[in-house]
Amino acid sequence: MSIEVRPLKSPQEFRQAIEVQRSAWGMPDIEVIPTRILIAISRNSGIVLGAFDGDRLIGYSFGFLARDKYGLYLYSHHTGVAKEYEGQGVGFLLKMKQREYALKMGLSRIKWTFDPLQARNSYFNFTKLGAVARVFYQNYYGELFDELNYGLPTDRVIAEWFIKSKRVENRSSGKIVAPALEDSQVSLEVYRGRPRLVRVYAPKVLLKIPSNINNVKAKNPRLALSWRMSLRRALSFYLGKGYIACHYARIDENYGAHVLLKKSLKNILGDEY
């Protein structure tokens, strides 16, 4: 399979992005980003990229310029891949092309939100891309009605992607430098099949989560909500104490863990654990 990643050009290509949104997130019409908005963003300092298999759009990503107290950055609102192309590296290609364009614009940071209870997203954002998280929001978007988010509060972390850092440079070439887990302490653990939060004070803390919260939600919505609330308390506490979430480790087929470090951002961006 040969995938081409480039900016969307014609109105027809932008319209294909509607179908990608529906496929990737199971979005109802009310949640879909309209074609005219994507075109407006692309023509006004935004970046709207598409991944093509031949003439078919199979993934897309869009972002726009934003500003915080540190200056300009690219805010990446969507990166999605059609369901039948998931797990084939398309999302990584889109993010690498987004990074390339952001660097050409003279930017050093890209930010976005993601759900830290989604293990696959956590692995992709922290471990594969090298983003970090220092900020957590409860119920960021309010109630959403797509298949992925329906039924749970939309808690989010802010992913910060320092695209000029050694950490991101390593991952762009496929090199993942992972912190050792032997000297870590578990704060959010599994006890009799349920989450249990025990506050520990250590330089390296693990927060366990299910490998597939969507399956948990389908079988036991109350258990899924318990995981949401337990992770909420854990992230609120540790990020509030200056810890940085920077890695997702797969423990076994049922669980993985967020790795939070009490280290300087400079050390983490230098892959110095």
C-alpha positions as CSV (number, residue, x, y, z in Angstrom):
1,M,0.0,0.0,0.0
2,S,1.4,3.4,-1.1
3,I,0.1,6.3,0.9
4,E,0.5,9.9,-0.2
5,V,0.1,12.7,2.4
6,R,-0.5,16.2,1.2
7,P,-2.7,19.2,1.7
8,L,-6.3,18.9,0.5
9,K,-7.0,20.9,-2.6
10,S,-10.3,20.6,-4.3
11,P,-13.8,20.9,-2.8
12,Q,-14.3,17.2,-3.6
13,E,-11.3,16.3,-1.5
14,F,-12.6,18.4,1.4
15,R,-16.0,16.6,1.1
16,Q,-14.3,13.3,1.5
17,A,-13.1,14.4,4.9
18,I,-16.7,14.3,6.1
19,E,-16.7,10.5,5.5
20,V,-13.4,10.1,7.2
21,Q,-14.8,11.8,10.3
22,R,-17.9,9.5,10.3
23,S,-15.7,6.4,9.9
24,A,-13.0,7.3,12.4
25,W,-15.2,8.5,15.3
26,G,-18.7,7.3,14.4
27,M,-19.8,11.0,14.4
28,P,-23.4,12.0,14.0
29,D,-24.0,14.9,11.5
30,I,-24.3,17.4,14.3
31,E,-20.7,16.8,15.4
32,V,-19.0,16.7,11.9
33,I,-16.8,19.6,10.9
34,P,-18.4,21.0,7.7
35,T,-16.5,21.3,4.4
36,R,-16.7,25.1,4.3
37,I,-15.0,25.3,7.7
38,L,-12.2,23.1,6.6
39,I,-11.7,25.1,3.4
40,A,-11.7,28.4,5.4
41,I,-9.1,27.0,7.8
42,S,-6.9,25.8,5.0
43,R,-6.9,29.3,3.3
44,N,-6.3,31.3,6.5
45,S,-3.1,30.1,8.1
46,G,-4.4,26.6,8.9
47,I,-3.1,23.2,7.7
48,V,-5.6,20.6,6.4
49,L,-3.7,17.4,5.3
50,G,-5.0,14.3,3.7
51,A,-3.7,10.7,3.4
52,F,-4.6,9.2,0.1
53,D,-4.7,5.6,-1.1
54,G,-4.9,6.3,-4.8
55,D,-7.7,8.8,-5.2
56,R,-9.4,7.9,-1.9
57,L,-9.0,10.0,1.2
58,I,-8.4,7.5,4.0
59,G,-7.2,9.9,6.8
60,Y,-7.0,13.6,7.4
61,S,-5.6,16.1,9.9
62,F,-6.3,19.8,10.4
63,G,-4.9,22.5,12.6
64,F,-4.8,26.2,12.9
65,L,-2.5,28.9,14.4
66,A,-3.1,29.7,18.1
67,R,-1.4,31.7,20.8
68,D,-0.7,31.2,24.5
69,K,1.6,33.0,26.9
70,Y,4.7,31.3,25.3
71,G,3.8,32.5,21.8
72,L,2.4,31.0,18.6
73,Y,1.8,27.3,18.1
74,L,-0.3,25.0,15.9
75,Y,-3.5,23.7,17.5
76,S,-4.3,20.3,15.9
77,H,-8.0,19.7,16.3
78,H,-8.5,16.5,14.3
79,T,-6.4,13.6,13.2
80,G,-8.5,10.7,12.1
81,V,-8.2,7.6,9.9
82,A,-10.9,5.6,8.2
83,K,-11.7,2.4,10.3
84,E,-10.5,-0.1,7.7
85,Y,-7.1,1.6,7.6
86,E,-6.5,1.8,11.4
87,G,-3.3,0.3,12.7
88,Q,-1.4,0.7,9.4
89,G,0.7,3.8,10.3
90,V,-1.5,6.3,8.5
91,G,-2.0,8.5,11.6
92,F,1.8,8.6,12.1
93,L,2.4,9.7,8.5
94,L,-0.2,12.5,9.0
95,K,1.4,13.8,12.2
96,M,4.9,13.7,10.7
97,K,3.7,15.7,7.7
98,Q,1.9,18.1,10.0
99,R,5.2,18.5,11.9
100,E,7.0,19.2,8.7
101,Y,4.6,22.0,7.7
102,A,4.7,23.5,11.2
103,L,8.5,23.6,11.2
104,K,8.3,25.4,7.8
105,M,6.0,28.0,9.4
106,G,8.7,28.6,12.1
107,L,6.8,26.9,14.9
108,S,8.2,24.8,17.6
109,R,5.0,23.4,19.3
110,I,1.9,21.6,18.3
111,K,-0.9,21.1,20.8
112,W,-4.1,19.0,20.9
113,T,-6.4,17.3,23.3
114,F,-6.9,13.6,23.8
115,D,-8.7,11.2,26.1
116,P,-6.1,9.6,28.5
117,L,-8.6,6.7,29.1
118,Q,-8.2,5.6,25.5
119,A,-5.1,3.3,25.6
120,R,-4.4,3.3,21.9
121,N,-4.5,7.1,21.7
122,S,-2.2,7.3,24.8
123,Y,0.3,5.0,23.3
124,F,0.3,6.8,20.0
125,N,0.6,10.3,21.5
126,F,3.0,9.7,24.3
127,T,5.1,6.7,23.2
128,K,5.0,6.9,19.4
129,L,5.0,10.6,18.8
130,G,6.7,11.8,22.0
131,A,4.1,14.3,23.1
132,V,3.9,15.2,26.8
133,A,1.0,16.3,29.1
134,R,1.1,18.7,31.9
135,V,-2.5,20.0,31.9
136,F,-5.7,18.1,32.6
137,Y,-9.3,19.2,32.1
138,Q,-12.5,17.6,33.4
139,N,-15.3,17.2,30.9
140,Y,-13.5,19.5,28.4
141,Y,-16.2,19.3,25.6
142,G,-19.2,18.6,27.7
143,E,-21.4,15.7,26.4
144,L,-20.5,14.3,23.0
145,F,-22.7,11.9,21.0
146,D,-20.2,10.1,18.7
147,E,-19.6,6.4,19.2
148,L,-16.2,6.9,20.9
149,N,-17.2,9.4,23.5
150,Y,-20.9,8.8,24.2
151,G,-21.8,7.9,27.8
152,L,-18.7,9.3,29.6
153,P,-17.5,12.7,30.6
154,T,-15.1,14.1,28.1
155,D,-12.0,14.4,30.3
156,R,-8.9,15.4,28.3
157,V,-5.2,16.1,28.7
158,I,-3.5,18.7,26.6
159,A,-0.8,17.0,24.5
160,E,2.2,19.3,23.9
161,W,4.4,18.2,21.0
162,F,7.8,20.0,21.1
163,I,8.6,19.3,17.5
164,K,12.2,20.6,17.6
165,S,13.2,18.5,20.7
166,K,15.5,15.5,20.7
167,R,12.6,13.4,22.1
168,V,10.5,14.1,19.0
169,E,13.4,13.9,16.6
170,N,14.1,10.4,18.0
171,R,10.6,9.3,17.5
172,S,10.4,10.7,14.0
173,S,13.1,8.3,13.0
174,G,11.5,5.4,14.9
175,K,13.7,5.5,18.0
176,I,11.7,5.2,21.2
177,V,13.6,5.8,24.4
178,A,11.4,4.4,27.2
179,P,11.8,5.1,31.0
180,A,12.5,2.0,33.0
181,L,9.6,0.8,35.0
182,E,11.4,-1.3,37.7
183,D,11.8,1.6,40.1
184,S,8.3,3.0,39.6
185,Q,5.4,2.9,42.1
186,V,1.8,2.2,41.1
187,S,-0.8,4.8,42.2
188,L,-3.8,3.8,40.1
189,E,-4.0,0.0,40.4
190,V,-6.4,-2.8,39.6
191,Y,-8.0,-4.5,42.7
192,R,-10.6,-7.3,42.1
193,G,-11.2,-6.0,38.6
194,R,-11.9,-2.4,39.7
195,P,-9.7,0.7,39.8
196,R,-8.2,1.7,43.2
197,L,-6.3,4.9,43.7
198,V,-3.5,5.0,46.3
199,R,-1.5,8.2,46.4
200,V,2.2,7.6,46.4
201,Y,5.0,10.1,46.4
202,A,7.8,8.8,44.1
203,P,9.8,10.2,41.2
204,K,8.1,7.8,38.8
205,V,4.4,6.9,39.1
206,L,2.2,4.5,37.1
207,L,-1.5,4.9,36.5
208,K,-3.0,1.7,35.2
209,I,-6.0,1.8,32.7
210,P,-7.8,-0.9,30.7
211,S,-6.4,-1.7,27.3
212,N,-9.8,-1.1,25.7
213,I,-12.1,1.1,27.6
214,N,-14.7,0.9,24.8
215,N,-15.1,-2.8,25.5
216,V,-15.4,-2.1,29.2
217,K,-18.1,0.5,28.5
218,A,-20.1,-1.8,26.2
219,K,-20.1,-4.6,28.9
220,N,-20.3,-2.5,32.1
221,P,-20.9,1.2,31.8
222,R,-20.7,1.7,35.6
223,L,-17.2,0.2,35.6
224,A,-16.2,2.4,32.7
225,L,-17.4,5.5,34.7
226,S,-15.5,4.3,37.7
227,W,-12.3,4.2,35.6
228,R,-13.0,7.7,34.3
229,M,-13.5,9.1,37.8
230,S,-10.4,7.3,39.2
231,L,-8.2,8.5,36.4
232,R,-9.6,12.0,36.8
233,R,-8.6,12.1,40.5
234,A,-5.2,10.7,39.7
235,L,-4.3,13.0,36.9
236,S,-5.7,16.1,38.7
237,F,-3.5,15.3,41.7
238,Y,-0.2,14.4,40.0
239,L,-0.3,16.9,37.2
240,G,-1.3,19.5,39.8
241,K,1.9,18.5,41.8
242,G,4.2,19.1,38.7
243,Y,4.4,15.6,37.4
244,I,4.6,15.2,33.6
245,A,2.8,12.4,31.7
246,C,5.2,11.2,29.0
247,H,4.9,7.5,28.3
248,Y,2.3,4.8,27.9
249,A,3.5,1.2,28.7
250,R,1.6,-1.9,27.7
251,I,1.5,-4.2,30.8
252,D,-0.5,-7.2,29.4
253,E,-3.5,-7.8,27.1
254,N,-5.9,-6.3,29.6
255,Y,-4.1,-3.3,31.1
256,G,-1.5,-0.7,30.4
257,A,-0.2,2.3,32.4
258,H,0.6,6.0,32.0
259,V,4.1,6.8,33.2
260,L,4.3,10.1,35.1
261,L,7.7,11.6,36.0
262,K,8.7,14.2,38.6
263,K,11.4,15.6,36.3
264,S,12.1,18.8,34.5
265,L,10.6,19.3,31.1
266,K,14.1,19.9,29.7
267,N,15.2,16.4,30.8
268,I,12.2,14.7,29.4
269,L,12.4,16.5,26.1
270,G,16.0,15.4,26.0
271,D,15.0,11.7,26.5
272,E,16.9,11.8,29.8
273,Y,15.1,9.6,32.3
